[in-house]
Amino acid sequence: MARAATTSDVFNAIAEPQRRDILMLLRAGERPATEVAEELGMSQPGASKHLRVLREVGLVHDRREGKQRLYTLDARGLRSVHDWTGGFEQFWKESFERLDAYVQELKQEDRSKADE
């Protein structure tokens, strides 16, 4: 099965670690592309390419101010990722509950041995 184009699929777009870093940076607020590049140690063209992909999948919006573009996070685009990962929440909750029960059992055994 063919893989979805990065520019049309949020999951493929965020598969790139540098794009996730950009999203994290933009959580703090609007930033120009030059600042994104500086903050993350990227080249200006590299940051612009990543920002373009994120814009095309709807994760960031941009606006012109003078000669620069300012980018803003639009986390609504992550809804499909949230919905998909949310399906694993019950799995992890049950796993941690089993782990907690096991740890409590071990503590009880230690207490029993100490009382002997």
PyMOL commands that place a pseudoatom at each C-alpha (Angstrom):
pseudoatom trace, name=CA, resn=MET, resi=1, chain=A, elem=C, hetatm=0, pos=[0.000, 0.000, 0.000]
pseudoatom trace, name=CA, resn=ALA, resi=2, chain=A, elem=C, hetatm=0, pos=[1.355, 3.403, -0.935]
pseudoatom trace, name=CA, resn=ARG, resi=3, chain=A, elem=C, hetatm=0, pos=[2.285, 5.800, 1.819]
pseudoatom trace, name=CA, resn=ALA, resi=4, chain=A, elem=C, hetatm=0, pos=[0.286, 9.030, 2.039]
pseudoatom trace, name=CA, resn=ALA, resi=5, chain=A, elem=C, hetatm=0, pos=[2.020, 12.168, 0.867]
pseudoatom trace, name=CA, resn=THR, resi=6, chain=A, elem=C, hetatm=0, pos=[3.642, 14.097, 3.687]
pseudoatom trace, name=CA, resn=THR, resi=7, chain=A, elem=C, hetatm=0, pos=[1.868, 17.239, 2.615]
pseudoatom trace, name=CA, resn=SER, resi=8, chain=A, elem=C, hetatm=0, pos=[-1.588, 15.713, 2.953]
pseudoatom trace, name=CA, resn=ASP, resi=9, chain=A, elem=C, hetatm=0, pos=[-1.220, 13.522, 6.022]
pseudoatom trace, name=CA, resn=VAL, resi=10, chain=A, elem=C, hetatm=0, pos=[-0.697, 14.857, 9.555]
pseudoatom trace, name=CA, resn=PHE, resi=11, chain=A, elem=C, hetatm=0, pos=[0.842, 11.584, 10.740]
pseudoatom trace, name=CA, resn=ASN, resi=12, chain=A, elem=C, hetatm=0, pos=[3.513, 11.652, 8.042]
pseudoatom trace, name=CA, resn=ALA, resi=13, chain=A, elem=C, hetatm=0, pos=[4.169, 15.341, 8.638]
pseudoatom trace, name=CA, resn=ILE, resi=14, chain=A, elem=C, hetatm=0, pos=[4.802, 14.874, 12.362]
pseudoatom trace, name=CA, resn=ALA, resi=15, chain=A, elem=C, hetatm=0, pos=[6.899, 11.755, 11.781]
pseudoatom trace, name=CA, resn=GLU, resi=16, chain=A, elem=C, hetatm=0, pos=[9.803, 14.137, 11.172]
pseudoatom trace, name=CA, resn=PRO, resi=17, chain=A, elem=C, hetatm=0, pos=[11.396, 15.037, 14.551]
pseudoatom trace, name=CA, resn=GLN, resi=18, chain=A, elem=C, hetatm=0, pos=[12.324, 18.563, 13.456]
pseudoatom trace, name=CA, resn=ARG, resi=19, chain=A, elem=C, hetatm=0, pos=[8.687, 19.277, 12.620]
pseudoatom trace, name=CA, resn=ARG, resi=20, chain=A, elem=C, hetatm=0, pos=[7.642, 18.102, 16.058]
pseudoatom trace, name=CA, resn=ASP, resi=21, chain=A, elem=C, hetatm=0, pos=[10.284, 20.443, 17.510]
pseudoatom trace, name=CA, resn=ILE, resi=22, chain=A, elem=C, hetatm=0, pos=[8.788, 23.304, 15.511]
pseudoatom trace, name=CA, resn=LEU, resi=23, chain=A, elem=C, hetatm=0, pos=[5.315, 22.512, 16.850]
pseudoatom trace, name=CA, resn=MET, resi=24, chain=A, elem=C, hetatm=0, pos=[6.672, 22.484, 20.407]
pseudoatom trace, name=CA, resn=LEU, resi=25, chain=A, elem=C, hetatm=0, pos=[8.362, 25.832, 19.834]
pseudoatom trace, name=CA, resn=LEU, resi=26, chain=A, elem=C, hetatm=0, pos=[5.209, 27.370, 18.393]
pseudoatom trace, name=CA, resn=ARG, resi=27, chain=A, elem=C, hetatm=0, pos=[3.200, 26.357, 21.458]
pseudoatom trace, name=CA, resn=ALA, resi=28, chain=A, elem=C, hetatm=0, pos=[4.736, 29.412, 23.126]
pseudoatom trace, name=CA, resn=GLY, resi=29, chain=A, elem=C, hetatm=0, pos=[3.282, 31.688, 20.472]
pseudoatom trace, name=CA, resn=GLU, resi=30, chain=A, elem=C, hetatm=0, pos=[3.749, 33.193, 17.056]
pseudoatom trace, name=CA, resn=ARG, resi=31, chain=A, elem=C, hetatm=0, pos=[7.286, 33.315, 15.665]
pseudoatom trace, name=CA, resn=PRO, resi=32, chain=A, elem=C, hetatm=0, pos=[8.962, 34.338, 12.437]
pseudoatom trace, name=CA, resn=ALA, resi=33, chain=A, elem=C, hetatm=0, pos=[10.576, 31.623, 10.343]
pseudoatom trace, name=CA, resn=THR, resi=34, chain=A, elem=C, hetatm=0, pos=[14.020, 33.120, 11.009]
pseudoatom trace, name=CA, resn=GLU, resi=35, chain=A, elem=C, hetatm=0, pos=[13.544, 32.738, 14.753]
pseudoatom trace, name=CA, resn=VAL, resi=36, chain=A, elem=C, hetatm=0, pos=[12.308, 29.160, 14.347]
pseudoatom trace, name=CA, resn=ALA, resi=37, chain=A, elem=C, hetatm=0, pos=[15.458, 28.372, 12.374]
pseudoatom trace, name=CA, resn=GLU, resi=38, chain=A, elem=C, hetatm=0, pos=[17.719, 30.036, 14.954]
pseudoatom trace, name=CA, resn=GLU, resi=39, chain=A, elem=C, hetatm=0, pos=[16.067, 28.465, 17.987]
pseudoatom trace, name=CA, resn=LEU, resi=40, chain=A, elem=C, hetatm=0, pos=[16.267, 24.965, 16.537]
pseudoatom trace, name=CA, resn=GLY, resi=41, chain=A, elem=C, hetatm=0, pos=[19.679, 25.261, 14.893]
pseudoatom trace, name=CA, resn=MET, resi=42, chain=A, elem=C, hetatm=0, pos=[18.315, 24.796, 11.379]
pseudoatom trace, name=CA, resn=SER, resi=43, chain=A, elem=C, hetatm=0, pos=[19.130, 26.524, 8.158]
pseudoatom trace, name=CA, resn=GLN, resi=44, chain=A, elem=C, hetatm=0, pos=[16.591, 29.123, 7.051]
pseudoatom trace, name=CA, resn=PRO, resi=45, chain=A, elem=C, hetatm=0, pos=[15.633, 27.104, 3.935]
pseudoatom trace, name=CA, resn=GLY, resi=46, chain=A, elem=C, hetatm=0, pos=[15.286, 23.929, 6.020]
pseudoatom trace, name=CA, resn=ALA, resi=47, chain=A, elem=C, hetatm=0, pos=[13.007, 25.606, 8.549]
pseudoatom trace, name=CA, resn=SER, resi=48, chain=A, elem=C, hetatm=0, pos=[10.934, 27.148, 5.766]
pseudoatom trace, name=CA, resn=LYS, resi=49, chain=A, elem=C, hetatm=0, pos=[10.518, 23.763, 4.102]
pseudoatom trace, name=CA, resn=HIS, resi=50, chain=A, elem=C, hetatm=0, pos=[9.315, 22.181, 7.345]
pseudoatom trace, name=CA, resn=LEU, resi=51, chain=A, elem=C, hetatm=0, pos=[7.003, 25.101, 8.060]
pseudoatom trace, name=CA, resn=ARG, resi=52, chain=A, elem=C, hetatm=0, pos=[5.530, 24.794, 4.576]
pseudoatom trace, name=CA, resn=VAL, resi=53, chain=A, elem=C, hetatm=0, pos=[4.732, 21.112, 5.155]
pseudoatom trace, name=CA, resn=LEU, resi=54, chain=A, elem=C, hetatm=0, pos=[3.169, 21.903, 8.530]
pseudoatom trace, name=CA, resn=ARG, resi=55, chain=A, elem=C, hetatm=0, pos=[1.105, 24.667, 6.925]
pseudoatom trace, name=CA, resn=GLU, resi=56, chain=A, elem=C, hetatm=0, pos=[-0.077, 22.364, 4.123]
pseudoatom trace, name=CA, resn=VAL, resi=57, chain=A, elem=C, hetatm=0, pos=[-1.399, 19.789, 6.612]
pseudoatom trace, name=CA, resn=GLY, resi=58, chain=A, elem=C, hetatm=0, pos=[-3.076, 22.515, 8.655]
pseudoatom trace, name=CA, resn=LEU, resi=59, chain=A, elem=C, hetatm=0, pos=[-0.871, 22.445, 11.758]
pseudoatom trace, name=CA, resn=VAL, resi=60, chain=A, elem=C, hetatm=0, pos=[0.396, 25.999, 11.421]
pseudoatom trace, name=CA, resn=HIS, resi=61, chain=A, elem=C, hetatm=0, pos=[-0.907, 29.221, 9.920]
pseudoatom trace, name=CA, resn=ASP, resi=62, chain=A, elem=C, hetatm=0, pos=[1.196, 32.023, 8.624]
pseudoatom trace, name=CA, resn=ARG, resi=63, chain=A, elem=C, hetatm=0, pos=[0.774, 35.698, 7.982]
pseudoatom trace, name=CA, resn=ARG, resi=64, chain=A, elem=C, hetatm=0, pos=[2.986, 38.277, 6.374]
pseudoatom trace, name=CA, resn=GLU, resi=65, chain=A, elem=C, hetatm=0, pos=[4.364, 41.143, 8.371]
pseudoatom trace, name=CA, resn=GLY, resi=66, chain=A, elem=C, hetatm=0, pos=[6.704, 43.261, 6.339]
pseudoatom trace, name=CA, resn=LYS, resi=67, chain=A, elem=C, hetatm=0, pos=[9.315, 41.029, 4.764]
pseudoatom trace, name=CA, resn=GLN, resi=68, chain=A, elem=C, hetatm=0, pos=[8.828, 38.107, 7.102]
pseudoatom trace, name=CA, resn=ARG, resi=69, chain=A, elem=C, hetatm=0, pos=[6.257, 35.398, 7.662]
pseudoatom trace, name=CA, resn=LEU, resi=70, chain=A, elem=C, hetatm=0, pos=[4.999, 34.785, 11.171]
pseudoatom trace, name=CA, resn=TYR, resi=71, chain=A, elem=C, hetatm=0, pos=[3.876, 31.269, 12.052]
pseudoatom trace, name=CA, resn=THR, resi=72, chain=A, elem=C, hetatm=0, pos=[1.287, 30.203, 14.601]
pseudoatom trace, name=CA, resn=LEU, resi=73, chain=A, elem=C, hetatm=0, pos=[0.409, 26.734, 15.842]
pseudoatom trace, name=CA, resn=ASP, resi=74, chain=A, elem=C, hetatm=0, pos=[-3.056, 25.414, 15.005]
pseudoatom trace, name=CA, resn=ALA, resi=75, chain=A, elem=C, hetatm=0, pos=[-3.350, 22.390, 17.280]
pseudoatom trace, name=CA, resn=ARG, resi=76, chain=A, elem=C, hetatm=0, pos=[-6.805, 21.570, 15.923]
pseudoatom trace, name=CA, resn=GLY, resi=77, chain=A, elem=C, hetatm=0, pos=[-4.966, 19.825, 13.117]
pseudoatom trace, name=CA, resn=LEU, resi=78, chain=A, elem=C, hetatm=0, pos=[-3.630, 17.337, 15.681]
pseudoatom trace, name=CA, resn=ARG, resi=79, chain=A, elem=C, hetatm=0, pos=[-7.157, 16.119, 16.504]
pseudoatom trace, name=CA, resn=SER, resi=80, chain=A, elem=C, hetatm=0, pos=[-6.776, 12.989, 14.361]
pseudoatom trace, name=CA, resn=VAL, resi=81, chain=A, elem=C, hetatm=0, pos=[-3.511, 12.148, 16.147]
pseudoatom trace, name=CA, resn=HIS, resi=82, chain=A, elem=C, hetatm=0, pos=[-5.113, 12.735, 19.537]
pseudoatom trace, name=CA, resn=ASP, resi=83, chain=A, elem=C, hetatm=0, pos=[-8.092, 10.564, 18.636]
pseudoatom trace, name=CA, resn=TRP, resi=84, chain=A, elem=C, hetatm=0, pos=[-5.863, 7.761, 17.400]
pseudoatom trace, name=CA, resn=THR, resi=85, chain=A, elem=C, hetatm=0, pos=[-3.463, 7.804, 20.361]
pseudoatom trace, name=CA, resn=GLY, resi=86, chain=A, elem=C, hetatm=0, pos=[-6.396, 8.113, 22.761]
pseudoatom trace, name=CA, resn=GLY, resi=87, chain=A, elem=C, hetatm=0, pos=[-7.353, 4.600, 21.744]
pseudoatom trace, name=CA, resn=PHE, resi=88, chain=A, elem=C, hetatm=0, pos=[-4.257, 3.388, 23.553]
pseudoatom trace, name=CA, resn=GLU, resi=89, chain=A, elem=C, hetatm=0, pos=[-5.079, 5.199, 26.784]
pseudoatom trace, name=CA, resn=GLN, resi=90, chain=A, elem=C, hetatm=0, pos=[-7.089, 2.301, 28.200]
pseudoatom trace, name=CA, resn=PHE, resi=91, chain=A, elem=C, hetatm=0, pos=[-4.285, -0.118, 27.313]
pseudoatom trace, name=CA, resn=TRP, resi=92, chain=A, elem=C, hetatm=0, pos=[-1.706, 1.950, 29.211]
pseudoatom trace, name=CA, resn=LYS, resi=93, chain=A, elem=C, hetatm=0, pos=[-4.035, 2.562, 32.120]
pseudoatom trace, name=CA, resn=GLU, resi=94, chain=A, elem=C, hetatm=0, pos=[-4.606, -1.173, 32.531]
pseudoatom trace, name=CA, resn=SER, resi=95, chain=A, elem=C, hetatm=0, pos=[-0.880, -1.872, 32.162]
pseudoatom trace, name=CA, resn=PHE, resi=96, chain=A, elem=C, hetatm=0, pos=[-0.009, 0.617, 34.900]
pseudoatom trace, name=CA, resn=GLU, resi=97, chain=A, elem=C, hetatm=0, pos=[-2.743, -0.751, 37.146]
pseudoatom trace, name=CA, resn=ARG, resi=98, chain=A, elem=C, hetatm=0, pos=[-1.299, -4.267, 36.734]
pseudoatom trace, name=CA, resn=LEU, resi=99, chain=A, elem=C, hetatm=0, pos=[2.183, -2.934, 37.466]
pseudoatom trace, name=CA, resn=ASP, resi=100, chain=A, elem=C, hetatm=0, pos=[0.921, -1.124, 40.575]
pseudoatom trace, name=CA, resn=ALA, resi=101, chain=A, elem=C, hetatm=0, pos=[-0.824, -4.280, 41.787]
pseudoatom trace, name=CA, resn=TYR, resi=102, chain=A, elem=C, hetatm=0, pos=[2.392, -6.256, 41.276]
pseudoatom trace, name=CA, resn=VAL, resi=103, chain=A, elem=C, hetatm=0, pos=[4.472, -3.676, 43.169]
pseudoatom trace, name=CA, resn=GLN, resi=104, chain=A, elem=C, hetatm=0, pos=[1.960, -3.696, 46.027]
pseudoatom trace, name=CA, resn=GLU, resi=105, chain=A, elem=C, hetatm=0, pos=[2.141, -7.498, 46.094]
pseudoatom trace, name=CA, resn=LEU, resi=106, chain=A, elem=C, hetatm=0, pos=[5.944, -7.373, 46.300]
pseudoatom trace, name=CA, resn=LYS, resi=107, chain=A, elem=C, hetatm=0, pos=[5.767, -4.830, 49.126]
pseudoatom trace, name=CA, resn=GLN, resi=108, chain=A, elem=C, hetatm=0, pos=[3.336, -7.067, 50.999]
pseudoatom trace, name=CA, resn=GLU, resi=109, chain=A, elem=C, hetatm=0, pos=[5.678, -10.051, 50.560]
pseudoatom trace, name=CA, resn=ASP, resi=110, chain=A, elem=C, hetatm=0, pos=[8.589, -7.959, 51.879]
pseudoatom trace, name=CA, resn=ARG, resi=111, chain=A, elem=C, hetatm=0, pos=[6.540, -6.937, 54.916]
pseudoatom trace, name=CA, resn=SER, resi=112, chain=A, elem=C, hetatm=0, pos=[5.552, -10.560, 55.551]
pseudoatom trace, name=CA, resn=LYS, resi=113, chain=A, elem=C, hetatm=0, pos=[9.196, -11.680, 55.384]
pseudoatom trace, name=CA, resn=ALA, resi=114, chain=A, elem=C, hetatm=0, pos=[10.220, -8.862, 57.747]
pseudoatom trace, name=CA, resn=ASP, resi=115, chain=A, elem=C, hetatm=0, pos=[7.555, -9.962, 60.269]
pseudoatom trace, name=CA, resn=GLU, resi=116, chain=A, elem=C, hetatm=0, pos=[8.852, -13.546, 60.349]
for i in range(1, 116): cmd.bond("trace and resi %d" % i, "trace and resi %d" % (i + 1))
show_as sticks, trace
zoom trace
